[in-house]
């Protein structure tokens, strides 16, 4: 599949050459060929294959095509003969071709170019699409998020922090929403900005940000886990927020109401071990209720100037010493288990595992201890149950029975 022209190395217009600190070598060339990439996409888009199951299947069978070949057999064993819908070659090929036409690059978790920090969160999406300067993805970054209906003071603060942090070599990450997000993106176009979208990269939302969307796609980087042409729904925005914090070293909340989608990003930051910062606001302003709440509950660090953020992140970035050590994306999540070496579970094994599961999530280690089964056998059974739609994953290590709708 054709790659975008110089997408990884193009300098944003008007931007000064990067100093030696960020003069990175080009991102590693993806080790997947077109056939392997197609197999990975088919696996990720097949029924009941979530992020954890995708990862387990790749490690269990050593590759996406081998996992695809095993899917029908695995699903039948745990679903009493019911078939699983496997993504067709034509459907997957059409998705990849749509991305290529738009100039987007697919990045899988098992490829070197996948965003490094995102790869390290619990259950990262198997695939993200990126368009623009993908060399921004491994650089140290800070998310700036806040209210869509922001005050004039909030917009001014967003621009001030984004501009200052950008000039101090932090990439600015946000969600391209109205208000705080847009202000942060606009002032960081020349220093590096990443917009994480809830829909496909070619879908402009909100419509008034069309020009900014195009500018980021040319000089910054657009990122989404959704295919081109996908129109975002309400439930897709929390998923986007999880990626915003996952890509970043920390999250700065500028202005947010008490019941705000922005606070979901703050929650994800806490779950992912990211630094969380908030700017205090007037107690009489509803748009400051959320930020003040984060500060009162001690979930966030109070900041009043960009230097506060730089100082807090310095141990992770080394920016104060003008030396940044890139973290390396994991190439394996578990030791791959060749099919011939992994135990083949039987009906008794499946019954034992099912007997330990309920509505409350339990850890895989606890299941192994309760059943007396080898941990590899438990994982094999859980893959089958996942594909049969019998289980739900809650992060990488917790699993529960799927809740049936009445």
PAKEFI-643804 format. One record per residue (C-alpha): residue number from 1; chain; x, y, z. Coordinates in nm, 3 decimals, always signed. Layout:
MARPA   gumar   tifi         X         Y         Z
MARPA     NUM      A         X         Y         Z
...
This chain:
MARPA   gumar   tifi         X         Y         Z
MARPA       1      A    +0.000    +0.000    +0.000
MARPA       2      A    +0.136    +0.339    -0.090
MARPA       3      A    +0.263    +0.558    +0.191
MARPA       4      A    +0.189    +0.933    +0.210
MARPA       5      A    +0.459    +1.152    +0.056
MARPA       6      A    +0.705    +1.251    +0.328
MARPA       7      A    +0.430    +1.241    +0.589
MARPA       8      A    +0.669    +1.157    +0.868
MARPA       9      A    +0.934    +1.414    +0.791
MARPA      10      A    +0.758    +1.722    +0.654
MARPA      11      A    +0.827    +2.044    +0.848
MARPA      12      A    +0.519    +2.255    +0.928
MARPA      13      A    +0.512    +2.574    +0.724
MARPA      14      A    +0.660    +2.867    +0.911
MARPA      15      A    +0.814    +2.642    +1.174
MARPA      16      A    +1.178    +2.683    +1.257
MARPA      17      A    +1.395    +2.373    +1.217
MARPA      18      A    +1.374    +2.152    +1.523
MARPA      19      A    +1.669    +2.174    +1.757
MARPA      20      A    +1.893    +1.874    +1.815
MARPA      21      A    +1.673    +1.748    +2.095
MARPA      22      A    +1.396    +1.649    +1.855
MARPA      23      A    +1.603    +1.575    +1.547
MARPA      24      A    +1.476    +1.218    +1.556
MARPA      25      A    +1.563    +0.965    +1.294
MARPA      26      A    +1.261    +0.876    +1.079
MARPA      27      A    +1.013    +0.647    +1.247
MARPA      28      A    +1.091    +0.280    +1.184
MARPA      29      A    +0.942    +0.136    +0.869
MARPA      30      A    +0.647    -0.086    +0.954
MARPA      31      A    +0.747    -0.451    +0.959
MARPA      32      A    +0.405    -0.563    +0.835
MARPA      33      A    +0.365    -0.613    +0.464
MARPA      34      A    +0.035    -0.544    +0.287
MARPA      35      A    -0.087    -0.901    +0.334
MARPA      36      A    -0.012    -0.899    +0.707
MARPA      37      A    -0.170    -0.556    +0.751
MARPA      38      A    -0.486    -0.678    +0.579
MARPA      39      A    -0.499    -0.983    +0.806
MARPA      40      A    -0.453    -0.764    +1.116
MARPA      41      A    -0.740    -0.539    +1.012
MARPA      42      A    -0.969    -0.834    +0.938
MARPA      43      A    -0.892    -0.978    +1.280
MARPA      44      A    -0.952    -0.646    +1.459
MARPA      45      A    -1.284    -0.592    +1.277
MARPA      46      A    -1.423    -0.943    +1.332
MARPA      47      A    -1.707    -1.003    +1.577
MARPA      48      A    -1.618    -1.013    +1.948
MARPA      49      A    -1.250    -0.937    +1.888
MARPA      50      A    -1.176    -0.649    +2.123
MARPA      51      A    -0.836    -0.503    +2.207
MARPA      52      A    -0.749    -0.772    +2.462
MARPA      53      A    -0.866    -1.059    +2.245
MARPA      54      A    -0.679    -0.918    +1.945
MARPA      55      A    -0.360    -0.907    +2.148
MARPA      56      A    -0.412    -1.254    +2.295
MARPA      57      A    -0.484    -1.407    +1.955
MARPA      58      A    -0.173    -1.253    +1.797
MARPA      59      A    +0.045    -1.380    +2.080
MARPA      60      A    -0.130    -1.718    +2.094
MARPA      61      A    -0.094    -1.798    +1.724
MARPA      62      A    +0.208    -1.587    +1.632
MARPA      63      A    +0.033    -1.381    +1.365
MARPA      64      A    -0.297    -1.239    +1.244
MARPA      65      A    -0.353    -1.482    +0.956
MARPA      66      A    -0.300    -1.785    +1.177
MARPA      67      A    -0.543    -1.634    +1.429
MARPA      68      A    -0.800    -1.574    +1.154
MARPA      69      A    -0.770    -1.934    +1.042
MARPA      70      A    -0.834    -2.049    +1.399
MARPA      71      A    -1.132    -1.820    +1.471
MARPA      72      A    -1.413    -2.044    +1.344
MARPA      73      A    -1.286    -2.342    +1.540
MARPA      74      A    -1.230    -2.141    +1.858
MARPA      75      A    -1.570    -1.973    +1.844
MARPA      76      A    -1.759    -2.298    +1.781
MARPA      77      A    -1.603    -2.469    +2.081
MARPA      78      A    -1.743    -2.214    +2.325
MARPA      79      A    -2.064    -2.113    +2.148
MARPA      80      A    -2.228    -2.450    +2.085
MARPA      81      A    -2.172    -2.444    +1.711
MARPA      82      A    -2.266    -2.081    +1.643
MARPA      83      A    -2.055    -1.913    +1.379
MARPA      84      A    -1.861    -1.592    +1.427
MARPA      85      A    -1.874    -1.319    +1.162
MARPA      86      A    -1.521    -1.270    +1.033
MARPA      87      A    -1.441    -0.945    +0.852
MARPA      88      A    -1.414    -1.015    +0.479
MARPA      89      A    -1.112    -0.940    +0.265
MARPA      90      A    -1.318    -0.699    +0.052
MARPA      91      A    -1.442    -0.502    +0.353
MARPA      92      A    -1.096    -0.471    +0.505
MARPA      93      A    -0.939    -0.383    +0.171
MARPA      94      A    -1.200    -0.112    +0.115
MARPA      95      A    -1.121    +0.040    +0.456
MARPA      96      A    -0.747    +0.048    +0.386
MARPA      97      A    -0.800    +0.194    +0.038
MARPA      98      A    -1.023    +0.470    +0.182
MARPA      99      A    -0.747    +0.558    +0.428
MARPA     100      A    -0.487    +0.566    +0.151
MARPA     101      A    -0.701    +0.799    -0.061
MARPA     102      A    -0.725    +1.039    +0.231
MARPA     103      A    -0.351    +1.018    +0.301
MARPA     104      A    -0.392    +0.837    +0.634
MARPA     105      A    -0.150    +0.574    +0.765
MARPA     106      A    -0.278    +0.268    +0.958
MARPA     107      A    -0.069    +0.185    +1.265
MARPA     108      A    -0.121    -0.141    +1.453
MARPA     109      A    -0.006    -0.209    +1.808
MARPA     110      A    +0.240    -0.465    +1.675
MARPA     111      A    +0.407    -0.211    +1.445
MARPA     112      A    +0.698    +0.012    +1.550
MARPA     113      A    +0.521    +0.333    +1.446
MARPA     114      A    +0.227    +0.291    +1.686
MARPA     115      A    +0.217    +0.580    +1.941
MARPA     116      A    +0.456    +0.472    +2.215
MARPA     117      A    +0.269    +0.592    +2.520
MARPA     118      A    -0.066    +0.476    +2.386
MARPA     119      A    +0.078    +0.126    +2.341
MARPA     120      A    +0.147    +0.112    +2.714
MARPA     121      A    -0.205    +0.181    +2.843
MARPA     122      A    -0.437    -0.096    +2.948
MARPA     123      A    -0.601    -0.243    +2.635
MARPA     124      A    -0.484    +0.002    +2.367
MARPA     125      A    -0.688    +0.003    +2.044
MARPA     126      A    -0.543    -0.253    +1.800
MARPA     127      A    -0.529    +0.009    +1.525
MARPA     128      A    -0.516    +0.386    +1.491
MARPA     129      A    -0.508    +0.593    +1.174
MARPA     130      A    -0.279    +0.895    +1.154
MARPA     131      A    -0.250    +1.172    +0.897
MARPA     132      A    +0.015    +1.441    +0.881
MARPA     133      A    +0.343    +1.463    +1.069
MARPA     134      A    +0.352    +1.128    +1.247
MARPA     135      A    +0.697    +1.208    +1.388
MARPA     136      A    +0.503    +1.410    +1.648
MARPA     137      A    +0.357    +1.094    +1.802
MARPA     138      A    +0.662    +0.977    +2.004
MARPA     139      A    +0.757    +1.329    +2.119
MARPA     140      A    +0.673    +1.441    +2.475
MARPA     141      A    +0.324    +1.585    +2.477
MARPA     142      A    +0.067    +1.745    +2.704
MARPA     143      A    -0.309    +1.735    +2.652
MARPA     144      A    -0.498    +2.061    +2.698
MARPA     145      A    -0.873    +2.012    +2.730
MARPA     146      A    -1.174    +2.203    +2.857
MARPA     147      A    -1.518    +2.345    +2.802
MARPA     148      A    -1.672    +2.384    +2.458
MARPA     149      A    -1.867    +2.689    +2.575
MARPA     150      A    -1.557    +2.844    +2.725
MARPA     151      A    -1.531    +3.190    +2.874
MARPA     152      A    -1.308    +3.456    +2.722
MARPA     153      A    -1.070    +3.407    +3.014
MARPA     154      A    -1.063    +3.031    +2.953
MARPA     155      A    -0.980    +3.079    +2.584
MARPA     156      A    -0.702    +3.322    +2.677
MARPA     157      A    -0.556    +3.077    +2.931
MARPA     158      A    -0.572    +2.790    +2.683
MARPA     159      A    -0.385    +2.990    +2.423
MARPA     160      A    -0.130    +3.116    +2.676
MARPA     161      A    -0.047    +2.771    +2.816
MARPA     162      A    -0.044    +2.601    +2.474
MARPA     163      A    +0.181    +2.865    +2.323
MARPA     164      A    +0.427    +2.863    +2.612
MARPA     165      A    +0.440    +2.483    +2.648
MARPA     166      A    +0.471    +2.443    +2.269
MARPA     167      A    +0.768    +2.678    +2.255
MARPA     168      A    +0.923    +2.470    +2.532
MARPA     169      A    +0.911    +2.167    +2.302
MARPA     170      A    +0.596    +1.992    +2.424
MARPA     171      A    +0.351    +1.874    +2.157
MARPA     172      A    -0.004    +1.992    +2.234
MARPA     173      A    -0.274    +1.722    +2.220
MARPA     174      A    -0.648    +1.792    +2.221
MARPA     175      A    -0.979    +1.681    +2.072
MARPA     176      A    -1.052    +1.953    +1.811
MARPA     177      A    -1.372    +2.050    +1.994
MARPA     178      A    -1.505    +2.403    +2.019
MARPA     179      A    -1.366    +2.635    +2.284
MARPA     180      A    -1.060    +2.531    +2.483
MARPA     181      A    -0.952    +2.254    +2.243
MARPA     182      A    -0.962    +2.475    +1.934
MARPA     183      A    -0.771    +2.757    +2.106
MARPA     184      A    -0.494    +2.515    +2.211
MARPA     185      A    -0.463    +2.371    +1.859
MARPA     186      A    -0.458    +2.709    +1.684
MARPA     187      A    -0.159    +2.851    +1.870
MARPA     188      A    +0.044    +2.528    +1.853
MARPA     189      A    +0.023    +2.467    +1.478
MARPA     190      A    +0.378    +2.596    +1.438
MARPA     191      A    +0.529    +2.400    +1.730
MARPA     192      A    +0.344    +2.070    +1.700
MARPA     193      A    -0.014    +1.966    +1.770
MARPA     194      A    -0.207    +1.639    +1.761
MARPA     195      A    -0.587    +1.628    +1.723
MARPA     196      A    -0.757    +1.307    +1.833
MARPA     197      A    -1.093    +1.258    +1.662
MARPA     198      A    -1.403    +1.063    +1.762
MARPA     199      A    -1.494    +0.988    +1.400
MARPA     200      A    -1.298    +0.905    +1.088
MARPA     201      A    -1.010    +1.134    +0.997
MARPA     202      A    -1.201    +1.266    +0.697
MARPA     203      A    -1.508    +1.362    +0.900
MARPA     204      A    -1.496    +1.725    +1.015
MARPA     205      A    -1.656    +1.783    +1.354
MARPA     206      A    -1.760    +2.040    +1.454
MARPA     207      A    -1.818    +2.183    +1.102
MARPA     208      A    -1.684    +2.527    +1.190
MARPA     209      A    -1.341    +2.372    +1.254
MARPA     210      A    -1.299    +2.260    +0.891
MARPA     211      A    -1.008    +2.495    +0.824
MARPA     212      A    -0.832    +2.405    +1.149
MARPA     213      A    -0.891    +2.035    +1.075
MARPA     214      A    -0.719    +2.074    +0.736
MARPA     215      A    -0.429    +2.272    +0.885
MARPA     216      A    -0.360    +2.006    +1.148
MARPA     217      A    -0.374    +1.735    +0.881
MARPA     218      A    -0.103    +1.923    +0.689
MARPA     219      A    +0.130    +2.055    +0.961
MARPA     220      A    +0.027    +1.864    +1.273
MARPA     221      A    -0.117    +1.515    +1.310
MARPA     222      A    -0.473    +1.382    +1.305
MARPA     223      A    -0.536    +1.057    +1.493
MARPA     224      A    -0.839    +0.829    +1.523
MARPA     225      A    -0.915    +0.466    +1.593
MARPA     226      A    -1.217    +0.484    +1.359
MARPA     227      A    -1.209    +0.417    +0.982
MARPA     228      A    -1.244    +0.696    +0.729
MARPA     229      A    -1.607    +0.780    +0.663
MARPA     230      A    -1.718    +0.694    +1.018
MARPA     231      A    -1.946    +0.964    +1.164
MARPA     232      A    -1.904    +1.002    +1.542
MARPA     233      A    -2.183    +0.917    +1.784
MARPA     234      A    -2.218    +1.034    +2.142
MARPA     235      A    -2.064    +0.717    +2.282
MARPA     236      A    -1.753    +0.759    +2.067
MARPA     237      A    -1.633    +1.075    +2.241
MARPA     238      A    -1.534    +0.904    +2.569
MARPA     239      A    -1.330    +0.660    +2.359
MARPA     240      A    -1.161    +0.957    +2.195
MARPA     241      A    -1.089    +1.108    +2.538
MARPA     242      A    -0.917    +0.787    +2.643
MARPA     243      A    -0.680    +0.823    +2.348
MARPA     244      A    -0.614    +1.191    +2.423
MARPA     245      A    -0.481    +1.108    +2.769
MARPA     246      A    -0.318    +0.786    +2.649
MARPA     247      A    -0.101    +0.964    +2.392
MARPA     248      A    +0.005    +1.232    +2.642
MARPA     249      A    +0.235    +1.250    +2.943
MARPA     250      A    -0.022    +1.457    +3.127
MARPA     251      A    -0.358    +1.634    +3.097
MARPA     252      A    -0.421    +2.002    +3.172
MARPA     253      A    -0.786    +2.092    +3.238
MARPA     254      A    -0.835    +2.463    +3.174
MARPA     255      A    -1.208    +2.505    +3.229
MARPA     256      A    -1.482    +2.247    +3.279
MARPA     257      A    -1.831    +2.222    +3.426
MARPA     258      A    -1.901    +1.976    +3.707
MARPA     259      A    -2.083    +1.743    +3.467
MARPA     260      A    -1.853    +1.763    +3.169
MARPA     261      A    -1.707    +1.530    +2.913
MARPA     262      A    -1.374    +1.691    +2.994
MARPA     263      A    -1.378    +1.518    +3.331
MARPA     264      A    -1.385    +1.180    +3.156
MARPA     265      A    -1.046    +1.269    +3.010
MARPA     266      A    -0.930    +1.354    +3.363
MARPA     267      A    -1.059    +1.018    +3.487
MARPA     268      A    -0.875    +0.834    +3.212
MARPA     269      A    -0.559    +1.026    +3.299
MARPA     270      A    -0.581    +0.892    +3.654
MARPA     271      A    -0.643    +0.535    +3.537
MARPA     272      A    -0.348    +0.553    +3.295
MARPA     273      A    -0.106    +0.701    +3.547
MARPA     274      A    -0.084    +1.032    +3.366
MARPA     275      A    -0.011    +1.362    +3.542
MARPA     276      A    -0.326    +1.567    +3.590
MARPA     277      A    -0.324    +1.948    +3.616
MARPA     278      A    -0.603    +2.201    +3.662
MARPA     279      A    -0.625    +2.579    +3.658
MARPA     280      A    -0.845    +2.711    +3.941
MARPA     281      A    -1.143    +2.927    +3.850
MARPA     282      A    -1.396    +3.160    +4.002
MARPA     283      A    -1.623    +2.961    +4.241
MARPA     284      A    -1.923    +3.155    +4.106
MARPA     285      A    -1.859    +3.046    +3.747
MARPA     286      A    -2.022    +2.710    +3.657
MARPA     287      A    -1.750    +2.659    +3.396
MARPA     288      A    -1.494    +2.634    +3.676
MARPA     289      A    -1.689    +2.383    +3.887
MARPA     290      A    -1.520    +2.083    +3.731
MARPA     291      A    -1.164    +2.214    +3.760
MARPA     292      A    -1.219    +2.327    +4.119
MARPA     293      A    -1.367    +1.985    +4.200
MARPA     294      A    -1.055    +1.812    +4.067
MARPA     295      A    -0.841    +2.037    +4.286
MARPA     296      A    -1.056    +1.989    +4.597
MARPA     297      A    -1.044    +1.611    +4.565
MARPA     298      A    -0.665    +1.629    +4.518
MARPA     299      A    -0.688    +1.439    +4.191
MARPA     300      A    -0.518    +1.728    +4.012
MARPA     301      A    -0.215    +1.949    +4.067
MARPA     302      A    -0.297    +2.319    +4.087
MARPA     303      A    -0.114    +2.521    +3.821
MARPA     304      A    -0.121    +2.895    +3.756
MARPA     305      A    +0.156    +2.926    +3.499
MARPA     306      A    +0.307    +2.702    +3.228
MARPA     307      A    +0.630    +2.667    +3.428
MARPA     308      A    +0.434    +2.465    +3.685
MARPA     309      A    +0.355    +2.204    +3.420
MARPA     310      A    +0.709    +2.199    +3.281
MARPA     311      A    +0.856    +2.153    +3.627
MARPA     312      A    +0.618    +1.868    +3.714
MARPA     313      A    +0.686    +1.684    +3.387
MARPA     314      A    +1.062    +1.744    +3.385
MARPA     315      A    +1.150    +1.409    +3.551
MARPA     316      A    +0.968    +1.231    +3.264
MARPA     317      A    +1.083    +1.453    +2.978
MARPA     318      A    +1.422    +1.583    +3.088
MARPA     319      A    +1.326    +1.903    +2.908
MARPA     320      A    +1.474    +2.116    +3.181
MARPA     321      A    +1.809    +1.954    +3.103
MARPA     322      A    +1.749    +1.967    +2.726
MARPA     323      A    +1.763    +1.592    +2.706
MARPA     324      A    +1.462    +1.376    +2.630
MARPA     325      A    +1.478    +0.999    +2.642
MARPA     326      A    +1.218    +0.836    +2.423
MARPA     327      A    +1.029    +0.546    +2.574
MARPA     328      A    +1.016    +0.235    +2.365
MARPA     329      A    +0.690    +0.081    +2.260
MARPA     330      A    +0.655    -0.278    +2.378
MARPA     331      A    +0.691    -0.524    +2.094
MARPA     332      A    +0.523    -0.804    +2.291
MARPA     333      A    +0.258    -0.793    +2.560
MARPA     334      A    +0.307    -1.153    +2.665
MARPA     335      A    +0.552    -1.416    +2.556
MARPA     336      A    +0.411    -1.562    +2.235
MARPA     337      A    +0.290    -1.917    +2.281
MARPA     338      A    +0.327    -2.138    +1.973
MARPA     339      A    +0.007    -2.330    +1.909
MARPA     340      A    +0.186    -2.661    +1.940
MARPA     341      A    +0.314    -2.570    +2.288
MARPA     342      A    -0.008    -2.430    +2.431
MARPA     343      A    -0.248    -2.672    +2.602
MARPA     344      A    -0.569    -2.749    +2.416
MARPA     345      A    -0.860    -2.680    +2.653
MARPA     346      A    -1.144    -2.931    +2.674
MARPA     347      A    -1.508    -2.902    +2.784
MARPA     348      A    -1.412    -2.967    +3.146
MARPA     349      A    -1.164    -2.677    +3.136
MARPA     350      A    -1.428    -2.447    +2.989
MARPA     351      A    -1.679    -2.547    +3.255
MARPA     352      A    -1.429    -2.479    +3.531
MARPA     353      A    -1.351    -2.132    +3.399
MARPA     354      A    -1.718    -2.046    +3.346
MARPA     355      A    -1.799    -2.154    +3.702
MARPA     356      A    -1.563    -1.887    +3.838
MARPA     357      A    -1.715    -1.604    +3.635
MARPA     358      A    -1.998    -1.373    +3.729
MARPA     359      A    -2.109    -1.015    +3.690
MARPA     360      A    -1.818    -0.883    +3.898
MARPA     361      A    -1.482    -0.875    +3.714
MARPA     362      A    -1.217    -1.116    +3.843
MARPA     363      A    -0.850    -1.139    +3.755
MARPA     364      A    -0.708    -1.406    +3.528
MARPA     365      A    -0.466    -1.509    +3.804
MARPA     366      A    -0.760    -1.560    +4.042
MARPA     367      A    -0.935    -1.777    +3.783
MARPA     368      A    -0.625    -1.991    +3.744
MARPA     369      A    -0.593    -2.027    +4.122
MARPA     370      A    -0.960    -2.111    +4.168
MARPA     371      A    -0.970    -2.370    +3.891
MARPA     372      A    -0.622    -2.515    +3.935
MARPA     373      A    -0.567    -2.476    +3.561
MARPA     374      A    -0.245    -2.366    +3.396
MARPA     375      A    -0.253    -1.992    +3.320
MARPA     376      A    -0.207    -2.066    +2.950
MARPA     377      A    -0.511    -2.294    +2.953
MARPA     378      A    -0.716    -2.022    +3.121
MARPA     379      A    -0.611    -1.772    +2.856
MARPA     380      A    -0.698    -2.016    +2.579
MARPA     381      A    -1.045    -2.074    +2.727
MARPA     382      A    -1.102    -1.700    +2.769
MARPA     383      A    -1.017    -1.638    +2.402
MARPA     384      A    -1.284    -1.890    +2.304
MARPA     385      A    -1.538    -1.735    +2.543
MARPA     386      A    -1.456    -1.387    +2.415
MARPA     387      A    -1.520    -1.492    +2.057
MARPA     388      A    -1.847    -1.659    +2.159
MARPA     389      A    -1.963    -1.334    +2.321
MARPA     390      A    -1.985    -1.502    +2.662
MARPA     391      A    -1.742    -1.272    +2.843
MARPA     392      A    -1.653    -0.906    +2.883
MARPA     393      A    -1.302    -0.775    +2.937
MARPA     394      A    -1.235    -0.503    +3.193
MARPA     395      A    -0.879    -0.407    +3.109
MARPA     396      A    -0.600    -0.650    +3.037
MARPA     397      A    -0.635    -0.873    +3.343
MARPA     398      A    -1.001    -0.859    +3.452
MARPA     399      A    -1.289    -1.052    +3.299
MARPA     400      A    -1.661    -1.102    +3.374
MARPA     401      A    -1.960    -1.277    +3.222
MARPA     402      A    -2.126    -1.076    +2.946
MARPA     403      A    -2.446    -0.912    +3.067
MARPA     404      A    -2.737    -1.009    +2.847
MARPA     405      A    -2.995    -0.749    +2.755
MARPA     406      A    -3.345    -0.845    +2.878
